[in-house]
Amino acid sequence: MATTSKFSEMLRAADLRVTRPRVAVLDAVHAHPHADTDSIYMAVCDSLPDVSRQAVYDVLRALTTAGLVRRIQPSGSAARYEARVGDNHHHMVCRSCGTIVDVDCAVGEAPCLKELDSQGFSIDEAEVIYWGLCQDCSTARSS
């Protein structure tokens, strides 16, 4: 797990000022992979009780723009945030309970999938979401 000093280094390397809300949001995203904004806000409130919801939204936007966190939004779901960035991994989502887990790149290096016709695009990322039932939900359904 990263430390406050590591978060400060990450912010400086991304040319962002080191502030308590930014450090707290980075800590929350690292501690709670695939958490939605409300969950991150609640986690940040544990260490910064006076932080506003808008401040957390603003910090998440800045961290996403800087590439320090990744925003994903599976169909029908609220936006989720994760600290695993830069490796073009994918996700599995349970249709029943909403659990999200990471899946390593489908094939090789980014963009992991070879397009049939790039139509002039210079493709650098592919986003894949696998849908199904997690083990717990599959077991519960078959019982």
C-alpha positions as CSV (number, residue, x, y, z in Angstrom):
1,M,0.0,0.0,0.0
2,A,1.3,3.4,-0.9
3,T,2.0,5.9,1.9
4,T,1.3,9.6,2.3
5,S,4.8,10.5,1.1
6,K,4.4,8.3,-1.9
7,F,1.1,10.0,-2.8
8,S,2.9,13.4,-2.4
9,E,5.6,12.2,-4.8
10,M,3.0,11.1,-7.3
11,L,1.2,14.4,-7.2
12,R,4.4,16.4,-7.6
13,A,5.5,14.2,-10.5
14,A,2.1,14.9,-12.2
15,D,2.7,18.7,-11.6
16,L,-0.2,18.9,-9.1
17,R,0.0,20.7,-5.8
18,V,0.1,18.4,-2.8
19,T,-3.1,19.1,-0.8
20,R,-4.7,17.2,2.0
21,P,-7.8,16.4,-0.1
22,R,-5.7,15.1,-3.0
23,V,-3.7,12.9,-0.7
24,A,-6.8,11.7,1.0
25,V,-8.6,10.9,-2.3
26,L,-5.5,9.0,-3.6
27,D,-5.4,7.0,-0.4
28,A,-9.1,6.2,-0.7
29,V,-8.8,5.1,-4.3
30,H,-5.8,2.9,-3.5
31,A,-7.6,1.4,-0.5
32,H,-11.0,0.8,-2.3
33,P,-10.4,-0.3,-5.9
34,H,-13.4,0.2,-8.1
35,A,-15.2,2.4,-5.6
36,D,-17.8,4.9,-6.7
37,T,-17.6,8.6,-5.9
38,D,-19.9,8.4,-2.9
39,S,-17.8,5.6,-1.4
40,I,-14.6,7.6,-2.0
41,Y,-16.2,10.6,-0.5
42,M,-17.2,8.7,2.7
43,A,-13.7,7.2,3.0
44,V,-12.1,10.7,2.6
45,C,-14.5,12.0,5.3
46,D,-12.9,9.6,7.8
47,S,-9.7,11.6,7.6
48,L,-11.0,15.0,6.5
49,P,-14.5,15.4,8.1
50,D,-14.9,18.9,6.7
51,V,-14.2,18.0,3.0
52,S,-17.0,18.9,0.6
53,R,-18.4,16.4,-1.9
54,Q,-17.6,18.9,-4.6
55,A,-14.0,19.0,-3.5
56,V,-13.8,15.2,-3.9
57,Y,-15.4,15.4,-7.4
58,D,-12.9,18.1,-8.4
59,V,-9.9,16.1,-7.0
60,L,-11.1,12.9,-8.8
61,R,-11.4,14.8,-12.1
62,A,-7.9,16.3,-11.6
63,L,-6.3,12.9,-10.7
64,T,-8.0,11.3,-13.7
65,T,-6.8,14.0,-16.1
66,A,-3.3,13.6,-14.7
67,G,-3.4,9.9,-15.2
68,L,-3.0,9.0,-11.5
69,V,-6.4,7.3,-11.3
70,R,-8.5,5.6,-13.9
71,R,-12.3,6.2,-14.3
72,I,-14.4,3.3,-15.5
73,Q,-18.1,3.2,-16.0
74,P,-19.7,-0.1,-16.9
75,S,-23.0,0.2,-18.6
76,G,-25.8,0.9,-16.1
77,S,-23.3,1.7,-13.3
78,A,-22.0,4.8,-11.6
79,A,-18.5,5.9,-12.4
80,R,-15.8,3.9,-10.6
81,Y,-12.2,4.8,-9.8
82,E,-9.1,2.7,-9.5
83,A,-5.4,3.3,-8.9
84,R,-4.3,0.7,-11.5
85,V,-3.4,2.8,-14.4
86,G,-1.3,2.6,-17.6
87,D,-1.5,-1.1,-18.2
88,N,-4.7,-1.3,-20.3
89,H,-6.2,-4.0,-18.2
90,H,-9.9,-4.9,-18.4
91,H,-12.7,-5.8,-16.0
92,M,-15.2,-8.5,-15.2
93,V,-18.6,-7.3,-13.7
94,C,-21.1,-9.4,-11.9
95,R,-24.6,-8.8,-13.3
96,S,-26.1,-9.7,-9.9
97,C,-24.1,-8.0,-7.2
98,G,-22.1,-5.6,-9.2
99,T,-18.7,-6.8,-8.1
100,I,-15.9,-5.6,-10.4
101,V,-12.5,-7.4,-10.7
102,D,-9.5,-6.7,-12.8
103,V,-8.5,-8.8,-15.8
104,D,-5.1,-8.6,-17.3
105,C,-4.7,-7.6,-20.9
106,A,-6.6,-10.0,-23.2
107,V,-3.6,-10.5,-25.5
108,G,-0.1,-9.0,-25.2
109,E,0.6,-5.3,-25.1
110,A,-1.8,-2.4,-25.3
111,P,-4.1,-2.0,-27.0
112,C,-4.5,-5.8,-26.4
113,L,-6.9,-6.3,-29.3
114,K,-6.2,-6.0,-33.0
115,E,-8.8,-4.0,-34.9
116,L,-9.9,-5.2,-38.3
117,D,-9.9,-1.7,-39.8
118,S,-8.5,1.2,-37.8
119,Q,-10.1,3.7,-40.3
120,G,-7.2,6.0,-39.9
121,F,-7.2,6.0,-36.0
122,S,-4.0,5.6,-34.1
123,I,-5.4,3.2,-31.4
124,D,-3.6,3.2,-28.1
125,E,-6.2,1.5,-25.8
126,A,-8.9,-1.1,-25.9
127,E,-11.6,-1.3,-23.2
128,V,-13.2,-4.6,-22.6
129,I,-15.8,-5.5,-20.0
130,Y,-16.7,-9.1,-19.4
131,W,-20.2,-9.6,-17.9
132,G,-21.5,-12.6,-16.0
133,L,-22.0,-13.9,-12.5
134,C,-19.3,-13.9,-9.8
135,Q,-18.6,-17.2,-8.0
136,D,-20.8,-16.3,-5.0
137,C,-23.8,-15.3,-7.1
138,S,-23.4,-18.3,-9.4
139,T,-23.4,-20.6,-6.3
140,A,-26.4,-18.8,-4.7
141,R,-28.3,-19.1,-8.0
142,S,-27.7,-22.8,-8.4
143,S,-28.7,-23.6,-4.8
